[in-house]
Amino acid sequence: MDAVPSGPANPARLAEYSKRVFNRRHHLSIALAFTDSRDGVLSADEVVAKTTSSPATVHHELQVLVMMAALQRVQIERRVYYQRVDGPYWDWVVDLAVLAGGVGDVSQPDLHSRNRL
């Protein structure tokens, strides 16, 4: 998985793009919290701290990611963590964030000029 480009994140652009792609404003930023994590393991509280999402929204999106098999729920000494499961989803999330212009100093590409299959 490629690292998320460094630079200032733009939460509003990420939320707008996430809404267009997933029909959920916070899905992309919550997933990106795991791509930015060194070991891919975070608690719900840590995800809340890394994003602008409410605890209820974070818990809902974490459950969605578990159902997608992108995250695995792990309990360690009465505390619940979520561990990133390696797979192509995470590279795709980083690519979407770059396309959204929501991370790094990347401008919005002209998607209409790309060759289509």
C-alpha positions, 0 to 999 in steps of 0.5 A, spaced: 500 500 500 502 506 498 503 511 503 498 517 503 501 523 500 504 528 505 501 535 506 495 539 508 488 534 508 482 538 506 476 535 510 471 538 506 473 536 499 474 529 502 467 529 505 464 531 498 468 526 494 466 520 499 459 522 498 459 522 491 463 515 491 460 511 497 454 516 498 457 517 505 460 523 507 465 520 512 467 513 509 473 516 506 476 520 511 475 514 516 478 509 512 484 514 511 485 514 518 487 506 517 492 508 511 496 513 516 496 508 521 503 505 522 501 498 524 494 499 521 490 498 528 486 503 531 481 504 536 474 507 535 476 513 540 483 514 536 479 514 529 474 520 532 481 523 534 484 523 527 477 525 523 472 530 524 467 525 525 462 524 531 463 517 535 456 514 532 459 515 525 465 512 526 462 506 529 457 505 524 463 506 518 467 501 522 462 496 522 461 497 515 469 496 514 468 490 518 462 487 513 467 489 507 472 485 510 477 491 510 478 491 517 478 486 523 475 487 530 480 485 535 479 485 542 485 486 547 484 486 555 477 489 554 478 494 549 476 493 542 481 495 536 480 495 529 486 492 524 487 493 517 486 487 513 491 487 507 488 488 500 487 492 494 481 496 498 486 500 501 490 502 495 484 504 492 482 509 498 489 512 497 488 513 490 481 516 491 483 521 496 488 523 491 483 524 486 479 528 491 484 533 492 483 532 499 490 530 501 497 533 499 498 538 494 494 534 489 490 538 484 483 535 481 484 532 475 480 532 469 477 526 469 473 527 462 480 527 458 482 520 460 481 514 455 476 510 457 476 502 456 
